[in-house]
C-alpha cells in the first residue's frame, strides 16, 4: 500500500478510542461512511452472517483481511489456532497489540508456505479478487492454502439492487461494465487518500458456477437480510 489509510485509522482509534470515520467513494454511489469503531466490534455486535461463519470454523484458521483482528480474537478465545493476515502495516500492529500471537503482514496473493483447515474472508473479503475474470486465479491460490478436506468461508453481496430497473423488470447496467459487481473505490481518512482499489461483489450463482469450473463445490450456508449471503467452498474429491 502506498498510503495505509485503513491502518492509520485503526491505529488512531486504538490509541485514543475517539470516534472517527473512514469515508469511501465508489464508482457506483456517493460517499459512504465506515465508523472505525465498527472494526473493533465484539462478537455480540457482529452481524448474523459473521457469527454463523465463526461458528462454522474448524481446525487451524487463516483470517484473510483481518483488519483490527476482531474475528481472530474471538476465534482465539474459543481455543482455535488463528493466523491473522492483512496487507496494512497499521492493522497488523494493532492486531499484535490486541494480543494475537500469529499475525502476518503481506498481500494475500503473495502469502505461501502453510496450509489451513479454514480460510476466512469476512466483510466481503472475497472482494480482494477485484475483477470477475480473476476468480480462477483466486481458486488456484486457495488450493495452495487449504488442507485436504479444508474449507473456505466467505460472505458477499449481490449488488444488482443498486442499478436502476428497466420497464421490463430487468436492470439497466452500463454497456462498458464487464460484470455489474466490479467496483472501484477510494478511502479517505483525515488528510489521507488511498489509491483506487478494484473490489468485487459477486452474486452466489456466479461464484458457484466458477467454483465448479475450478474443481470446488460451493454451498450456500446462509442468506442475509439484504442481498448478502455466507458461502462455503470445498475441494471436490
SERO-4910 file (N, C-alpha, C, O; in steps of 0.05 Angstrom, whole numbers):
BEGIN
 pado doro    nc1    nc2    nc3   cac1   cac2   cac3    cc1    cc2    cc3    oc1    oc2    oc3
  Unk    A     17    -24      0      0      0      0     17     25      0     36     27     16
  Unk    A     12     44    -18     27     68    -18     18     86      5     34    101     17
  Unk    A     -8     86     12    -19    101     34    -36     83     51    -57     73     41
  Unk    A    -28     78     75    -42     59     92    -65     73    107    -64     77    131
  Unk    A    -85     81     92   -108     96    103   -122     79    124   -127     89    146
  Unk    A   -127     55    117   -141     36    135   -126     33    161   -137     35    183
  Unk    A   -100     27    158    -84     23    182    -81     47    200    -80     44    224
  Unk    A    -78     70    187    -76     95    203   -101    100    220    -99    107    243
  Unk    A   -124     95    208   -149     99    222   -151     79    245   -160     86    267
  Unk    A   -144     54    241   -145     34    262   -125     40    285   -132     38    308
  Unk    A   -101     49    277    -81     57    298    -91     80    315    -89     80    339
  Unk    A   -102    100    302   -112    124    316   -134    116    336   -134    124    359
  Unk    A   -153    100    326   -175     93    344   -166     76    367   -174     80    390
  Unk    A   -148     57    362   -137     40    383   -122     57    404   -123     50    428
  Unk    A   -109     78    395    -93     94    414   -110    114    430   -102    121    452
  Unk    A   -132    123    418   -148    144    431   -177    137    438   -188    149    456
  Unk    A   -188    117    424   -216    109    427   -235    132    421   -258    132    430
  Unk    A   -226    151    405   -243    173    397   -257    166    371   -246    153    353
  Unk    A   -282    174    369   -298    168    345   -286    181    320   -282    205    318
  Unk    A   -280    164    300   -270    173    274   -284    157    252   -294    135    258
  Unk    A   -284    168    228   -296    154    206   -277    151    182   -260    169    178
  Unk    A   -279    130    168   -266    127    142   -288    133    121   -309    121    122
  Unk    A   -282    150    102   -300    156     81   -292    140     56   -269    139     49
  Unk    A   -312    128     43   -307    113     18   -323    125     -5   -346    133     -1
  Unk    A   -310    127    -28   -323    136    -52   -320    114    -73   -298    107    -81
  Unk    A   -343    103    -82   -341     82   -101   -351     91   -129   -362    113   -132
  Unk    A   -347     74   -148   -355     80   -176   -385     77   -179   -396     84   -200
  Unk    A   -399     68   -158   -428     63   -160   -445     82   -145   -469     85   -151
  Unk    A   -434     95   -124   -450    111   -107   -434    134    -96   -410    136   -100
  Unk    A   -448    152    -82   -435    175    -69   -420    165    -45   -419    141    -40
  Unk    A   -410    183    -29   -393    176     -6   -409    159     14   -433    163     18
  Unk    A   -395    141     26   -406    125     47   -387    127     71   -364    135     68
  Unk    A   -397    121     95   -382    125    119   -378     98    133   -397     82    136
  Unk    A   -354     92    141   -348     68    158   -337     78    185   -314     87    186
  Unk    A   -353     76    206   -343     83    232   -320     65    240   -322     40    239
  Unk    A   -297     76    248   -274     59    254   -280     41    278   -270     18    279
  Unk    A   -297     50    296   -304     34    319   -316      7    311   -314    -13    326
  Unk    A   -330      7    288   -343    -18    279   -322    -40    274   -329    -64    276
  Unk    A   -298    -33    267   -277    -52    262   -267    -66    288   -254    -86    287
  Unk    A   -275    -54    311   -267    -65    337   -291    -78    351   -289    -83    375
  Unk    A   -312    -84    337   -336    -96    350   -330   -123    362   -313   -138    353
  Unk    A   -345   -129    383   -343   -156    395   -363   -174    383   -379   -166    365
  Unk    A   -363   -199    391   -380   -219    379   -409   -212    380   -424   -216    361
  Unk    A   -418   -200    402   -446   -193    405   -456   -173    385   -479   -172    379
  Unk    A   -438   -156    375   -445   -135    356   -441   -143    327   -446   -127    309
  Unk    A   -433   -168    323   -428   -177    295   -454   -185    282   -472   -195    295
  Unk    A   -456   -181    255   -480   -190    240   -483   -220    242   -464   -235    247
  Unk    A   -507   -229    237   -513   -258    239   -496   -274    220   -488   -297    227
  Unk    A   -490   -264    196   -473   -279    177   -445   -284    188   -434   -305    185
  Unk    A   -434   -263    201   -407   -266    212   -407   -286    235   -389   -302    238
  Unk    A   -428   -285    252   -430   -304    274   -432   -333    263   -419   -351    274
  Unk    A   -448   -336    242   -450   -363    230   -424   -372    219   -417   -396    221
  Unk    A   -409   -354    207   -382   -362    196   -363   -370    218   -349   -390    215
  Unk    A   -363   -355    239   -345   -362    261   -352   -388    274   -334   -404    282
  Unk    A   -378   -394    276   -386   -420    287   -379   -443    269   -376   -465    278
  Unk    A   -377   -437    242   -371   -458    223   -341   -464    220   -334   -483    206
  Unk    A   -324   -448    232   -295   -452    230   -287   -478    243   -300   -488    262
  Unk    A   -266   -490    232   -255   -514    243   -225   -514    240   -214   -501    222
  Unk    A   -211   -529    258   -182   -532    256   -167   -506    258   -176   -488    272
  Unk    A   -144   -505    245   -129   -480    245   -139   -462    223   -146   -470    201
  Unk    A   -140   -436    229   -155   -416    213   -136   -394    203   -119   -384    218
  Unk    A   -139   -387    178   -126   -363    167   -148   -342    162   -165   -345    145
  Unk    A   -146   -320    177   -164   -298    175   -153   -278    155   -135   -262    162
  Unk    A   -163   -278    131   -153   -262    109   -166   -235    109   -190   -233    108
  Unk    A   -150   -214    109   -160   -187    112   -171   -182    140   -194   -174    143
  Unk    A   -155   -188    160   -164   -189    187   -171   -161    199   -185   -160    219
  Unk    A   -161   -140    187   -168   -113    197   -157   -110    226   -134   -115    231
  Unk    A   -175   -101    244   -167    -96    272   -166   -122    288   -159   -122    311
  Unk    A   -173   -145    275   -170   -171    288   -193   -181    304   -190   -200    320
  Unk    A   -217   -169    301   -239   -177    318   -248   -206    314   -253   -220    334
  Unk    A   -248   -215    289   -256   -243    284   -235   -262    295   -241   -283    307
  Unk    A   -209   -256    291   -188   -273    300   -187   -274    331   -183   -296    342
  Unk    A   -192   -252    344   -192   -251    373   -215   -269    384   -211   -283    404
  Unk    A   -238   -268    371   -260   -285    381   -252   -315    378   -256   -330    396
  Unk    A   -241   -322    354   -234   -350    350   -212   -359    369   -213   -381    380
  Unk    A   -193   -342    374   -171   -348    393   -183   -353    421   -173   -370    435
  Unk    A   -203   -337    428   -215   -340    455   -230   -367    457   -235   -376    480
  Unk    A   -237   -379    435   -250   -404    435   -231   -428    431   -240   -451    427
  Unk    A   -205   -422    431   -185   -443    430   -175   -450    402   -159   -468    400
  Unk    A   -183   -435    382   -173   -440    355   -144   -429    352   -137   -409    364
  Unk    A   -129   -443    335   -103   -432    327   -108   -415    302   -118   -425    282
  Unk    A   -103   -389    305   -110   -370    284    -86   -355    274    -69   -346    290
  Unk    A    -84   -352    248    -64   -334    236    -80   -311    224    -98   -315    207
  Unk    A    -74   -287    233    -87   -263    223    -70   -250    201    -46   -245    206
  Unk    A    -81   -246    177    -66   -236    155    -78   -210    145   -102   -208    140
  Unk    A    -61   -190    140    -71   -165    128    -47   -151    115    -24   -154    123
  Unk    A    -53   -136     94    -32   -122     79    -25    -96     93     -4    -85     89
  Unk    A    -43    -86    110    -39    -60    124    -20    -62    147    -25    -77    166
  Unk    A      2    -47    147     20    -47    170      7    -38    196     12    -48    217
  Unk    A    -10    -17    194    -24     -7    217    -43    -28    229    -43    -31    254
  Unk    A    -58    -42    213    -76    -63    222    -60    -85    236    -68    -95    257
  Unk    A    -38    -93    224    -21   -114    236    -10   -106    263    -10   -122    282
  Unk    A     -2    -81    266      8    -71    291    -13    -72    313     -8    -81    335
  Unk    A    -37    -64    306    -59    -65    326    -67    -93    333    -72    -99    356
  Unk    A    -67   -111    313    -73   -139    319    -53   -151    340    -61   -165    358
  Unk    A    -28   -145    336     -8   -154    355    -12   -142    383    -10   -156    403
  Unk    A    -18   -116    384    -22   -103    409    -47   -112    423    -49   -111    448
  Unk    A    -67   -122    408    -91   -132    420    -88   -161    430   -106   -173    441
  Unk    A    -64   -173    425    -58   -199    437    -57   -222    418    -54   -245    427
  Unk    A    -60   -218    392    -59   -240    373    -30   -249    370    -12   -233    366
  Unk    A    -25   -275    371      2   -285    370     13   -288    342     36   -283    337
  Unk    A     -4   -298    324      6   -303    297     -7   -283    278    -30   -285    270
  Unk    A      9   -263    270     -1   -242    253     19   -238    230     43   -236    235
  Unk    A      9   -237    206     27   -235    182     19   -210    166     -5   -206    159
  Unk    A     38   -194    159     33   -171    141     43   -178    113     67   -179    108
  Unk    A     24   -182     95     31   -187     68      6   -186     51    -17   -186     61
  Unk    A     10   -184     25    -11   -186      5    -21   -215      5     -4   -234      4
  Unk    A    -47   -220      5    -58   -247      4    -46   -263    -19    -39   -286    -16
  Unk    A    -42   -250    -42    -33   -265    -66     -4   -274    -63      5   -292    -77
  Unk    A     11   -262    -44     39   -269    -40     43   -288    -17     65   -299    -13
  Unk    A     23   -293     -1     25   -310     23     28   -339     14     13   -348     -3
  Unk    A     47   -353     26     51   -381     19     66   -396     41     74   -384     61
  Unk    A     68   -422     38     84   -438     56     69   -453     77     81   -470     90
  Unk    A     44   -447     82     28   -461    102      1   -468     91     -9   -455     72
  Unk    A    -11   -488    104    -38   -496     96    -57   -495    121    -47   -498    144
  Unk    A    -82   -491    116   -101   -487    138   -126   -504    133   -132   -513    111
  Unk    A   -141   -508    155   -166   -523    154   -189   -504    145   -208   -513    133
  Unk    A   -186   -479    153   -207   -459    146   -194   -433    137   -176   -422    150
  Unk    A   -202   -424    113   -195   -397    105   -220   -379    109   -242   -387    100
  Unk    A   -217   -357    122   -239   -340    130   -236   -313    116   -216   -299    119
  Unk    A   -256   -305    100   -256   -279     87   -283   -266     92   -303   -270     78
  Unk    A   -284   -249    113   -308   -235    120   -308   -206    113   -288   -195    104
  Unk    A   -331   -193    116   -335   -165    106   -329   -164     76   -315   -146     67
  Unk    A   -342   -182     62   -337   -185     33   -308   -188     26   -297   -176      8
  Unk    A   -294   -205     42   -266   -209     38   -259   -220     10   -236   -215      1
  Unk    A   -278   -234     -3   -272   -244    -30   -270   -221    -49   -262   -225    -72
  Unk    A   -277   -197    -41   -274   -173    -58   -246   -168    -67   -242   -155    -87
  Unk    A   -226   -179    -52   -198   -175    -60   -192   -187    -87   -171   -181    -99
  Unk    A   -210   -204    -98   -206   -214   -125   -206   -192   -145   -191   -193   -165
  Unk    A   -221   -171   -140   -220   -147   -156   -237   -147   -182   -255   -130   -185
  Unk    A   -232   -167   -199   -246   -169   -224   -256   -198   -227   -243   -217   -218
  Unk    A   -279   -201   -240   -291   -227   -243   -272   -247   -257   -272   -270   -249
  Unk    A   -258   -238   -277   -241   -256   -292   -218   -267   -275   -204   -286   -283
  Unk    A   -213   -255   -251   -192   -265   -234   -201   -286   -214   -186   -295   -197
  Unk    A   -226   -294   -216   -236   -315   -197   -220   -341   -200   -215   -355   -181
  Unk    A   -212   -347   -225   -197   -372   -229   -170   -370   -215   -161   -390   -204
  Unk    A   -158   -347   -215   -133   -343   -200   -137   -347   -170   -121   -358   -156
  Unk    A   -160   -337   -161   -167   -340   -132   -169   -369   -125   -159   -377   -104
  Unk    A   -184   -384   -141   -187   -413   -135   -160   -427   -135   -156   -445   -119
  Unk    A   -143   -421   -154   -116   -433   -155   -100   -426   -130    -86   -443   -119
  Unk    A   -103   -401   -120    -88   -393    -97    -98   -407    -72    -82   -417    -56
  Unk    A   -124   -409    -68   -134   -422    -44   -128   -452    -44   -128   -465    -23
  Unk    A   -125   -464    -67   -116   -492    -68    -89   -496    -55    -84   -517    -43
  Unk    A    -73   -476    -56    -46   -477    -44    -48   -474    -13    -29   -482      1
  Unk    A    -70   -464     -3    -71   -455     25    -89   -473     43    -88   -469     67
  Unk    A   -104   -491     31   -121   -508     48   -112   -537     48   -102   -548     28
  Unk    A   -116   -550     72   -111   -578     74   -132   -594     59   -153   -583     53
  Unk    A   -126   -619     51   -148   -636     41   -171   -637     61   -166   -642     85
  Unk    A   -194   -632     51   -217   -632     70   -222   -605     82   -240   -601     99
  Unk    A   -205   -585     75   -208   -558     86   -231   -543     73   -244   -553     54
  Unk    A   -236   -519     83   -259   -503     73   -251   -473     72   -232   -464     85
  Unk    A   -266   -459     55   -264   -430     53   -291   -418     59   -310   -425     46
  Unk    A   -292   -401     78   -317   -388     86   -316   -358     78   -297   -345     86
  Unk    A   -335   -349     63   -335   -321     55   -363   -310     53   -382   -325     48
  Unk    A   -366   -284     57   -392   -271     52   -388   -251     30   -367   -240     25
  Unk    A   -410   -246     16   -410   -225     -5   -439   -216     -9   -457   -225      5
  Unk    A   -443   -199    -29   -470   -188    -35   -475   -187    -65   -456   -183    -80
  Unk    A   -500   -191    -72   -508   -187    -99   -518   -158   -101   -540   -152    -92
  Unk    A   -502   -141   -113   -508   -112   -113   -525   -103   -137   -525    -80   -144
  Unk    A   -539   -122   -149   -556   -115   -172   -577    -94   -164   -586    -78   -181
  Unk    A   -585    -94   -138   -605    -75   -128   -596    -46   -131   -613    -28   -130
  Unk    A   -570    -41   -134   -560    -14   -136   -564     -2   -164   -560     22   -168
  Unk    A   -573    -18   -183   -577     -9   -210   -606     -3   -215   -624    -14   -203
  Unk    A   -611     16   -233   -638     24   -240   -653      2   -255   -642    -11   -272
  Unk    A   -678     -2   -247   -694    -22   -261   -705    -11   -287   -710     12   -291
  Unk    A   -707    -30   -306   -719    -23   -332   -748    -29   -332   -759    -41   -314
  Unk    A   -762    -21   -353   -791    -24   -355   -799    -53   -355   -821    -60   -346
  Unk    A   -782    -71   -366   -789    -99   -368   -781   -115   -343   -782   -140   -343
  Unk    A   -773   -101   -322   -766   -115   -297   -737   -122   -295   -728   -133   -274
  Unk    A   -721   -116   -315   -692   -121   -313   -678    -98   -300   -690    -83   -285
  Unk    A   -652    -96   -305   -636    -75   -293   -620    -61   -315   -610    -74   -333
  Unk    A   -617    -35   -312   -600    -20   -331   -571    -21   -322   -564     -9   -302
  Unk    A   -555    -35   -336   -526    -38   -330   -511    -26   -353   -515    -34   -376
  Unk    A   -492     -8   -348   -477      5   -369   -464    -15   -387   -454    -36   -378
  Unk    A   -463     -9   -413   -452    -28   -433   -423    -33   -429   -412    -54   -437
  Unk    A   -408    -14   -417   -379    -18   -413   -373    -34   -388   -349    -36   -381
  Unk    A   -393    -44   -374   -388    -59   -349   -384    -88   -356   -403   -101   -367
  Unk    A   -361   -100   -349   -356   -128   -354   -374   -145   -336   -384   -166   -345
  Unk    A   -377   -137   -311   -395   -151   -292   -404   -130   -272   -388   -114   -262
  Unk    A   -429   -130   -266   -441   -108   -250   -430   -106   -222   -433    -86   -208
  Unk    A   -418   -128   -212   -407   -128   -185   -379   -118   -183   -367   -118   -161
  Unk    A   -367   -109   -205   -340    -98   -205   -341    -69   -197   -353    -53   -211
  Unk    A   -328    -61   -176   -329    -34   -165   -300    -24   -161   -282    -39   -153
  Unk    A   -297      2   -165   -272     15   -158   -278     35   -136   -297     50   -138
  Unk    A   -262     36   -115   -267     56    -95   -241     67    -82   -220     55    -85
  Unk    A   -244     89    -69   -222    102    -55   -230    107    -26   -254    111    -20
  Unk    A   -211    106     -8   -216    112     20   -202    138     28   -181    145     19
  Unk    A   -216    153     45   -206    178     56   -207    177     86   -227    168     98
  Unk    A   -186    186     99   -185    188    128   -168    212    135   -144    213    129
  Unk    A   -180    232    148   -165    257    155   -153    268    129   -167    273    110
  Unk    A   -127    271    128   -114    283    105   -105    261     85    -93    268     64
  Unk    A   -110    236     91   -100    214     75   -121    205     54   -145    206     58
  Unk    A   -111    197     31   -127    186     10   -114    162     -2    -90    162     -8
  Unk    A   -129    140     -5   -118    115    -16   -116    116    -46   -129    133    -59
  Unk    A   -101     98    -57   -101     94    -86   -128     80    -94   -139     67    -77
  Unk    A   -137     84   -118   -162     70   -127   -158     40   -124   -137     29   -131
  Unk    A   -179     26   -114   -177     -3   -109   -200    -17   -123   -223     -9   -120
  Unk    A   -194    -37   -139   -214    -54   -151   -225    -73   -130   -210    -86   -116
  Unk    A   -252    -75   -129   -264    -93   -109   -288   -107   -122   -302    -96   -138
  Unk    A   -292   -132   -115   -312   -149   -128   -334   -156   -108   -329   -167    -87
  Unk    A   -359   -151   -116   -382   -161   -102   -394   -182   -122   -401   -175   -144
  Unk    A   -396   -207   -113   -403   -228   -132   -428   -242   -122   -430   -251    -98
  Unk    A   -448   -246   -139   -472   -260   -132   -466   -290   -129   -447   -300   -140
  Unk    A   -483   -303   -113   -478   -331   -106   -477   -349   -131   -458   -365   -133
  Unk    A   -496   -346   -149   -497   -364   -172   -471   -362   -189   -461   -382   -199
  Unk    A   -461   -337   -192   -437   -333   -209   -413   -346   -196   -397   -359   -210
  Unk    A   -410   -342   -170   -386   -354   -157   -389   -384   -155   -369   -399   -156
  Unk    A   -413   -394   -152   -417   -423   -151   -410   -437   -178   -398   -458   -178
  Unk    A   -418   -424   -200   -411   -435   -226   -381   -434   -231   -369   -453   -241
  Unk    A   -368   -412   -223   -339   -410   -226   -325   -431   -208   -304   -442   -216
  Unk    A   -336   -436   -185   -324   -456   -167   -324   -484   -180   -304   -498   -180
  Unk    A   -346   -492   -192   -348   -518   -205   -327   -520   -227   -314   -541   -230
  Unk    A   -324   -499   -243   -305   -500   -265   -276   -502   -255   -258   -510   -270
  Unk    A   -272   -495   -230   -244   -495   -218   -241   -517   -198   -222   -516   -182
  Unk    A   -258   -537   -197   -254   -560   -180   -265   -558   -152   -257   -573   -135
  Unk    A   -282   -538   -147   -293   -534   -120   -323   -538   -120   -337   -536   -140
  Unk    A   -333   -544    -96   -362   -544    -91   -367   -518    -75   -353   -512    -56
  Unk    A   -389   -504    -82   -396   -480    -68   -424   -484    -56   -443   -488    -71
  Unk    A   -426   -482    -30   -452   -486    -16   -460   -460     -3   -445   -446      9
  Unk    A   -486   -454     -6   -498   -431      8   -503   -439     37   -519   -457     43
  Unk    A   -489   -425     55   -492   -431     84   -516   -416     96   -532   -427    111
  Unk    A   -518   -391     88   -539   -374    100   -544   -349     83   -524   -337     73
  Unk    A   -569   -341     81   -575   -315     68   -577   -293     89   -585   -298    111
  Unk    A   -568   -269     81   -570   -246     98   -596   -231     93   -612   -239     77
  Unk    A   -600   -208    107   -625   -193    104   -627   -176     79   -649   -168     72
  Unk    A   -605   -171     65   -606   -152     43   -587   -160     21   -565   -148     18
  Unk    A   -594   -180      5   -578   -189    -18   -551   -201    -10   -535   -206    -28
  Unk    A   -545   -204     15   -519   -215     23   -522   -244     31   -544   -254     35
  Unk    A   -500   -258     32   -500   -287     37   -473   -296     48   -453   -283     45
  Unk    A   -474   -319     61   -450   -333     70   -448   -359     55   -467   -374     52
  Unk    A   -424   -365     44   -420   -389     28   -395   -404     38   -377   -393     51
  Unk    A   -394   -430     30   -371   -447     37   -361   -460     12   -376   -471     -4
  Unk    A   -335   -459      8   -321   -472    -14   -306   -497     -3   -292   -495     17
  Unk    A   -308   -519    -17   -293   -543    -11   -283   -555    -37   -297   -554    -57
  Unk    A   -260   -567    -36   -249   -581    -60   -264   -606    -65   -269   -622    -47
  Unk    A   -270   -611    -90   -283   -636    -98   -263   -659    -96   -239   -655   -101
  Unk    A   -273   -682    -89   -255   -705    -87   -261   -725   -109   -249   -746   -111
***
